[in-house]
Amino acid sequence: MSSSDTDTSQWPKLGEICWLEIPVTDPTRAIAFYQSVLDWDCKTDTLPGHIPHVKQINFFSKGSLNGAFNTVDAKDLVKVADEHRPTQQSVVANYVVASIEETLEKVKNAGGKVIL
């Protein structure tokens, strides 16, 4: 197979996210949430974690975006907007959506919170 035979239509373009790892404590909940809100293809089969504090990983994809939910203990999550450590952050991702209002409603219906 030559490089001209490779279908690159689903490959990320320069500047797009190509891999995203999201730390979670409940992979079942994360899978349901991202499938419901963003229509991601989330795999329920798991692999062992790739670093000591990651218990397991579940893969997901959507178009050219690929990634994994890394299951960790709550103590291993970075808290966002902690009044004592306002500079700490966790994964920050931005998504293209057709309607912010409709998407925020889906977030709420899926059990998520809108923080502005």
DAURGI-V839396 format. One record per residue. N is the residue number from 1. RES is the residue in one small letter. OMEGA is omega in whole degrees, 0 to 359 (* if undefined). NEAR is the number of other C-alpha atoms within 10 Angstrom. D_LAST is the distance of its C-alpha to the last C-alpha in Angstrom with 2 decimals. Layout:
BEGIN
n: (N/N)
res: (RES/RES)
omega: (OMEGA/OMEGA)
near: (NEAR/NEAR)
d_last: (D_LAST/D_LAST)
END
This chain:
BEGIN
n: (1/2/3/4/5/6/7/8/9/10/11/12/13/14/15/16/17/18/19/20/21/22/23/24/25/26/27/28/29/30/31/32/33/34/35/36/37/38/39/40/41/42/43/44/45/46/47/48/49/50/51/52/53/54/55/56/57/58/59/60/61/62/63/64/65/66/67/68/69/70/71/72/73/74/75/76/77/78/79/80/81/82/83/84/85/86/87/88/89/90/91/92/93/94/95/96/97/98/99/100/101/102/103/104/105/106/107/108/109/110/111/112/113/114/115/116)
res: (m/s/s/s/d/t/d/t/s/q/w/p/k/l/g/e/i/c/w/l/e/i/p/v/t/d/p/t/r/a/i/a/f/y/q/s/v/l/d/w/d/c/k/t/d/t/l/p/g/h/i/p/h/v/k/q/i/n/f/f/s/k/g/s/l/n/g/a/f/n/t/v/d/a/k/d/l/v/k/v/a/d/e/h/r/p/t/q/q/s/v/v/a/n/y/v/v/a/s/i/e/e/t/l/e/k/v/k/n/a/g/g/k/v/i/l)
omega: (178/180/179/178/184/177/182/185/180/178/178/176/177/179/178/176/177/179/181/176/183/177/180/174/182/184/178/178/179/179/180/182/184/174/183/186/187/177/178/172/184/180/179/176/187/171/176/178/183/174/191/185/178/183/181/175/174/182/175/176/174/183/180/179/175/178/183/167/178/181/182/172/180/180/181/177/174/179/179/176/175/184/180/179/187/181/178/176/173/178/174/179/177/185/174/178/180/182/180/181/179/181/177/176/177/178/180/181/180/177/179/179/175/180/180/*)
near: (5/5/7/7/7/8/8/11/9/10/13/15/11/7/6/10/14/15/13/17/15/16/22/21/18/14/19/13/13/19/21/15/20/16/16/14/18/15/13/18/15/21/14/13/9/15/12/13/15/11/9/8/12/18/16/18/25/23/19/21/17/14/12/15/16/19/18/19/25/25/24/20/13/12/8/13/15/13/15/13/13/11/9/7/10/10/10/12/13/12/11/7/8/6/6/7/10/8/8/10/10/11/14/15/14/16/18/13/13/17/10/13/11/8/5/3)
d_last: (49.23/48.50/45.16/45.80/45.81/42.25/39.65/36.68/34.80/32.17/31.86/28.67/29.08/28.88/25.32/23.92/22.89/26.14/25.37/22.33/22.69/20.13/21.00/21.16/23.05/23.92/24.88/25.95/22.55/20.89/23.58/23.17/19.39/19.67/22.84/21.38/18.14/19.37/23.13/23.79/27.35/27.08/30.27/31.14/33.94/33.18/34.53/34.92/32.36/33.16/32.37/33.37/30.14/29.25/31.14/30.92/29.26/28.59/28.42/26.36/26.57/25.38/27.41/27.70/24.95/26.51/25.39/25.60/23.93/25.32/26.02/25.81/26.06/22.99/24.32/23.99/20.24/18.12/15.58/12.08/10.77/14.26/15.20/18.60/17.69/14.51/15.81/16.20/14.44/15.49/15.81/13.29/14.32/13.66/15.53/17.46/17.20/19.24/16.82/13.03/13.60/16.30/14.57/11.56/14.50/16.30/13.59/13.77/17.55/17.90/16.46/13.06/9.76/6.53/3.79/0.00)
END
